[in-house]
Structures are given as C-alpha cells and as structure tokens.
Amino acid sequence: METLRDVSCGKSVKVVKLHGEGAVRRRIMDMGITKGTEVYVRKVAPLGDPVEVTVRGYELSLRKEDAQMIEVQG
C-alpha cells in the first residue's frame, strides 16, 4: 500500500482510500481529498514534514501523519 507520504516530488497520484477515523478523516475530506481525486505533490520539506500538494486547483500543506492516512496509486 502506497500512501501520499511515500510519493516523491513532481508526481501525480490518484486517491484510492482514506484511512483514519472521525474528525481527522472528516477534516481531510473537507480539504477536498476524496476517493478518486487527483493529487500533485509539489514539495516535500527537508525533514518530510509538511508535504505540499495541489488538489482541485489549490495548494495545500499536509502533516506527514495526515499524509500517511491517504492511500494512493500512481
């Protein structure tokens, strides 16, 4: 299983599944990251936190704990 945290800079992936529960999952979905959404990884900070992505035409920064919950496929 590949997660958004494992994706390198400059790659586009599609969201397959969201893991996590309750408020955390709801917050990720409210940011526009839902099943089938195309996500482009713009930047990854030197220590891996945060990950900057483009989703639905806007930039978004995610903590690596949140990125770990997003299952993707290339």
VOZA-926116 format. One record per residue (C-alpha): x, y, z; residue in one letter. Coordinates in pm, 1 decimal. Last residue first. Layout:
N
{x: X y: Y z: Z code: a}
...
//
This chain:
74
{x: 35.4 y: 608.6 z: -939.4 code: g}
{x: -192.7 y: 477.2 z: -665.5 code: q}
{x: -284.5 y: 642.1 z: -337.8 code: v}
{x: -376.1 y: 560.9 z: 23.3 code: e}
{x: -419.8 y: 873.2 z: 237.9 code: i}
{x: -364.4 y: 809.1 z: 610.8 code: m}
{x: 13.5 y: 861.9 z: 591.7 code: q}
{x: -45.9 y: 1210.9 z: 450.2 code: a}
{x: -221.5 y: 1301.5 z: 776.8 code: d}
{x: 74.2 y: 1190.2 z: 990.7 code: e}
{x: 309.0 y: 1361.2 z: 742.0 code: k}
{x: 137.3 y: 1692.1 z: 805.4 code: r}
{x: -37.7 y: 1828.7 z: 499.7 code: l}
{x: 8.8 y: 2156.7 z: 315.1 code: s}
{x: -246.8 y: 2251.4 z: 48.6 code: l}
{x: -222.5 y: 2438.6 z: -277.5 code: e}
{x: -531.9 y: 2494.4 z: -489.9 code: y}
{x: -660.6 y: 2368.1 z: -824.9 code: g}
{x: -857.2 y: 2061.9 z: -711.9 code: r}
{x: -564.3 y: 1939.3 z: -500.5 code: v}
{x: -205.3 y: 2064.8 z: -528.0 code: t}
{x: 28.1 y: 1923.4 z: -264.5 code: v}
{x: 280.8 y: 2047.4 z: -8.3 code: e}
{x: 410.8 y: 1780.9 z: 230.5 code: v}
{x: 491.1 y: 1906.7 z: 579.1 code: p}
{x: 700.4 y: 1743.6 z: 723.7 code: d}
{x: 947.6 y: 1526.6 z: 534.1 code: g}
{x: 1259.9 y: 1650.8 z: 713.3 code: l}
{x: 1370.6 y: 1852.3 z: 410.9 code: p}
{x: 1013.9 y: 1969.1 z: 333.4 code: a}
{x: 836.2 y: 1791.7 z: 48.5 code: v}
{x: 719.1 y: 1998.3 z: -243.0 code: k}
{x: 463.6 y: 1996.2 z: -525.7 code: r}
{x: 295.1 y: 1654.5 z: -489.5 code: v}
{x: 4.2 y: 1650.3 z: -737.2 code: y}
{x: -323.1 y: 1494.6 z: -617.3 code: v}
{x: -600.2 y: 1364.6 z: -847.7 code: e}
{x: -922.1 y: 1283.9 z: -658.8 code: t}
{x: -1072.9 y: 935.3 z: -698.5 code: g}
{x: -1160.9 y: 892.4 z: -330.9 code: k}
{x: -1168.0 y: 1226.8 z: -150.5 code: t}
{x: -913.6 y: 1496.7 z: -69.4 code: i}
{x: -1108.3 y: 1820.7 z: -93.7 code: g}
{x: -995.6 y: 1984.2 z: 231.8 code: m}
{x: -1328.4 y: 1877.9 z: 387.6 code: d}
{x: -1230.6 y: 1514.5 z: 321.5 code: m}
{x: -909.7 y: 1555.6 z: 521.7 code: i}
{x: -1102.1 y: 1723.8 z: 805.4 code: r}
{x: -1363.1 y: 1444.0 z: 808.9 code: r}
{x: -1089.9 y: 1178.1 z: 834.4 code: r}
{x: -931.4 y: 1359.1 z: 1128.4 code: v}
{x: -1267.4 y: 1421.5 z: 1298.8 code: a}
{x: -1378.2 y: 1059.5 z: 1299.1 code: g}
{x: -1139.6 y: 787.5 z: 1196.7 code: e}
{x: -836.8 y: 717.0 z: 986.1 code: g}
{x: -783.0 y: 566.1 z: 643.9 code: h}
{x: -882.1 y: 734.9 z: 319.9 code: l}
{x: -883.9 y: 521.4 z: 6.0 code: k}
{x: -771.8 y: 522.0 z: -357.6 code: v}
{x: -654.3 y: 881.0 z: -408.1 code: v}
{x: -495.7 y: 929.9 z: -750.3 code: k}
{x: -131.5 y: 1022.9 z: -795.3 code: v}
{x: 68.9 y: 1298.5 z: -962.2 code: s}
{x: 444.5 y: 1312.5 z: -922.2 code: k}
{x: 671.0 y: 1617.8 z: -902.4 code: g}
{x: 811.8 y: 1548.6 z: -558.8 code: c}
{x: 815.8 y: 1187.3 z: -435.1 code: s}
{x: 518.2 y: 987.9 z: -309.7 code: v}
{x: 570.0 y: 793.8 z: 15.0 code: d}
{x: 369.7 y: 1034.7 z: 237.7 code: r}
{x: 74.3 y: 1010.9 z: -1.7 code: l}
{x: 49.3 y: 642.7 z: 86.2 code: t}
{x: 146.2 y: 332.6 z: -109.8 code: e}
{x: 0.0 y: 0.0 z: 0.0 code: m}
//
